[in-house]
Amino acid sequence: MGFDEAGNLSVGKIGSKNAVGQHRVTFEINVRAKFSEFEVAAITQTLNTIDSVAGGLSFDVKFVSDKPGVKQSSGGMMVRAEPAIDDFGFSDVMIVVGGAQLENPAWLRRARAMRRKNKLVILLSDAATAYIKATRSPPGRVTTHWRDINTLEETGYYPNLTSNFSENSM
C-alpha cells in the first residue's frame, strides 16, 4: 500500500473490485492462544480508520487459526477465529501476530502456500522469530523482534539477520 502520483491511497495489485466499484482487500489475522492484543488492536484500528476515510477502498478482516474457536490474548482480549486450512481459502493478506509461538508453527505451511500464490504475508514480532528459527537459514534479509535479535545471534548462524523495521524477503 502507498500513494499514487496523484496523492491517492493505493493498494497496488492487492485485492479486487467489489460490486459497487470499490477496491476490496481481504485480510486474515492469524492468532493462537496468548496472542499479542496490542498488535491485533493496532492492526484492526488502523484498517478501520483507513476504511472510514479512504473513498473507493474497502477492507474485510477476519481472524483465523489452525485450531478455530475463541482465542484469548495474554492480556484477556478474545476473538473468534475461523479455521485456517493450509492450502485453501486465502485472503489477499495474512498477518501473523506475535505472542506465544510453537517450534514449528502451523501457520508456516499456510504462509508458504500463500507466498506461492503471490499473496502478501506479514510476520510480526514473535512470529518473525519463529519463522527464522523454523527456516534455519531463510533466504534474503530477515528482521525479528528487537528483544530476540541477541539470542538468535548467539544461538545460531543467521547471516541475513537485521535490526531493520521490516524486510521483504519471504
C-alpha positions in Angstrom: 0.0 0.0 0.0 1.1 3.5 -0.6 0.2 6.6 -2.5 0.0 7.0 -6.3 1.2 10.0 -8.3 -2.0 12.0 -7.6 -1.6 11.5 -3.9 -4.4 9.0 -3.5 -4.1 5.9 -1.3 -3.3 2.9 -3.5 -3.1 -0.8 -2.7 -1.4 -1.6 -6.0 -2.3 -5.1 -7.3 -3.6 -6.4 -4.0 -7.3 -7.2 -3.8 -10.2 -6.9 -6.3 -13.1 -4.6 -7.2 -16.5 -5.2 -5.4 -20.0 -4.9 -6.9 -20.1 -1.1 -6.3 -16.6 -0.4 -7.8 -14.7 -0.1 -4.5 -11.3 -1.7 -4.3 -11.7 -4.5 -1.7 -8.8 -6.1 0.2 -9.3 -9.1 2.4 -7.1 -9.5 5.5 -6.7 -12.5 7.7 -5.1 -12.1 11.2 -3.6 -15.4 12.3 -4.0 -15.8 16.1 -3.4 -18.5 18.7 -3.7 -18.7 22.4 -1.8 -15.8 24.2 -1.6 -13.7 21.1 -0.5 -10.1 21.3 -3.6 -8.0 21.8 -1.6 -4.8 21.2 -0.7 -5.9 17.7 -4.3 -7.1 16.9 -5.7 -3.8 18.2 -3.2 -1.7 16.2 -4.0 -3.6 13.0 -7.8 -3.5 13.3 -7.9 0.1 14.4 -5.6 1.2 11.5 -7.6 -0.8 8.9 -10.9 0.6 10.3 -9.6 4.1 10.2 -8.4 3.8 6.6 -11.7 2.1 5.6 -13.7 5.0 7.0 -11.7 7.8 5.4 -10.4 6.4 2.1 -13.1 6.6 -0.6 -13.2 3.7 -3.0 -11.3 1.4 -0.7 -12.8 -1.3 1.5 -11.1 -3.8 3.9 -12.5 -7.0 5.1 -10.8 -8.5 8.2 -11.2 -12.0 9.7 -9.4 -13.9 12.4 -8.0 -17.4 11.6 -6.2 -20.1 13.5 -5.1 -23.7 12.9 -7.4 -24.5 15.9 -10.5 -22.4 15.3 -12.7 -21.1 18.0 -12.4 -18.5 20.7 -8.8 -17.4 21.3 -7.7 -15.3 24.3 -4.7 -13.0 24.3 -2.1 -12.8 27.1 -4.0 -9.7 28.3 -7.5 -11.0 28.1 -8.8 -9.9 24.7 -10.9 -12.5 23.0 -11.5 -13.1 19.3 -13.4 -15.9 17.4 -11.1 -17.5 14.8 -12.2 -19.3 11.7 -10.2 -22.4 10.6 -7.0 -21.7 8.6 -6.7 -24.5 6.1 -3.2 -24.9 4.8 -3.9 -24.6 1.1 -7.4 -23.2 0.8 -9.5 -20.0 1.2 -6.7 -17.5 1.1 -7.2 -13.8 1.8 -5.3 -11.1 0.0 -3.1 -10.5 3.0 -2.2 -12.7 6.0 -0.8 -11.0 9.1 0.6 -13.4 11.8 0.7 -11.6 15.1 3.2 -12.2 17.9 2.6 -14.0 21.2 3.3 -17.5 22.3 4.8 -19.5 19.5 5.5 -23.1 18.9 8.7 -24.7 17.5 7.1 -25.5 14.1 4.0 -23.3 13.9 1.1 -24.5 11.8 0.7 -21.0 10.2 4.1 -21.5 8.5 2.7 -24.0 6.0 -0.2 -21.6 5.1 2.3 -18.7 4.8 4.4 -20.6 2.3 1.3 -21.7 0.3 0.2 -18.1 0.2 3.6 -16.9 -1.0 3.5 -19.5 -3.8 0.2 -17.8 -4.9 1.9 -14.3 -4.6 -0.2 -13.3 -1.6 1.2 -10.9 0.9 2.3 -12.4 4.3 3.4 -10.2 7.2 5.0 -11.7 10.3 5.1 -9.6 13.4 7.4 -9.8 16.4 7.4 -13.3 17.8 6.1 -14.7 14.6 9.1 -13.4 12.7 11.4 -15.0 15.2 9.5 -18.3 14.9 9.9 -18.1 11.1 13.6 -17.5 11.4 14.1 -20.4 13.8 11.9 -22.8 11.7 13.5 -21.9 8.4 17.1 -22.2 9.8 18.7 -20.2 7.1 16.0 -18.0 5.5 16.8 -16.6 2.0 17.2 -12.9 1.8 17.3 -10.4 4.7 15.1 -11.0 7.7 14.3 -9.0 10.8 12.9 -10.0 14.1 11.5 -8.7 17.4 14.1 -6.4 18.9 14.3 -8.5 22.1 15.1 -11.7 20.2 18.0 -10.5 18.0 20.8 -11.1 20.5 19.6 -14.6 21.4 19.3 -15.5 17.7 22.8 -14.2 17.0 24.2 -16.2 19.9 22.4 -19.5 19.3 22.5 -19.9 15.5 24.1 -18.7 12.3 21.7 -16.2 10.7 23.9 -14.1 8.3 21.0 -12.2 6.9 19.5 -11.1 10.2 18.9 -7.3 10.5 17.6 -5.0 13.1 15.6 -3.0 10.4 12.0 -2.1 11.0 10.9 -4.6 8.2 12.2 -6.7 5.4 10.6 -8.1 2.2 12.2 -11.5 1.7 9.8 -14.4 2.3 
